[in-house]
Amino acid sequence: MQNVRRRGRKKQESHENNERWLITYSDLITLLLIFFVIMYAMSKVDTQKYASLAQSLHLQFASGDSYLQKYQGSLSELNGQAVNQQTAAPTPTPASSSAVADAEREKLMREQDLQDLLAKVNQYISENNLQAQVAAHDGQRGVVIKLNDLILFDLGKADLKSASLPILDKLASLFKSLNTKVSIEGHTDDLPLQTGSFYKDNWGLSQARSLSVLRHFLNTEGMWDKMFVSSAYADTMPVAPNDSEDNRAKNRRVEIVVLREPIKAE
């Protein structure tokens, strides 16, 4: 009986000794976990490098070849190759940052000039009771100054009437200080020209009227020809349906659009 008890005791003691390795193993796992947590916290993930490497691995595995078997270089060279596959974004330099700031400042100044121009034109219209002949508003392209054809031209003609000259001279005086393009655009109604007209059609008439206004500005001292653009639209851009005489009168107009586009230096 004593021998049996001793053998049983030995088996129990042997079982307890065999389980001690779990303590050491758990300590090792804990230390490894702490080590990798510290390494991860100290690292910085390069998303561009990771995306490039992932794409390369995907292409290689898709073709059935092993990427790592083909590559014989070191890990650092592999990382460098992945980085080189990406197009590096240009790093802003002090000079480029200054140029961007100057361009933005110039844009803001042009916008302020446009708003000042609009206020002055509307003040001139109000002071001279020209609401029936001239209108101005801020449009998407810039400040739009609309002149009714009756104050500018006789019916079917493109010669400026004397009554329009003070208005155009006033506008020219306001344009001199601007550094923006000015588009002069001729429009007509949809009625065909009378037989014997000097112009073949409404396209010719709208172009001639646009050029008459443009040439008046160019003949004004201090105006620069690079500033102006002439356009003709005939009856393709009506502001009202061409179904009555009043609406057709609204469509016969010259629009002077002071654009937000700057004058490009040559």
PyMOL commands that set and color helices and strands:
alter all, ss='L'
color gray80, all
select helices_A, chain A and resi 2-18+21-42+47-62+67-70+75-84+94-127+149-152+162-175+202-218+225-227+245-251
alter helices_A, ss='H'
color red, helices_A
select strands_A, chain A and resi 134-138+142-148+180-187+228-232+253-262
alter strands_A, ss='S'
color yellow, strands_A
deselect
rebuild
show_as cartoon
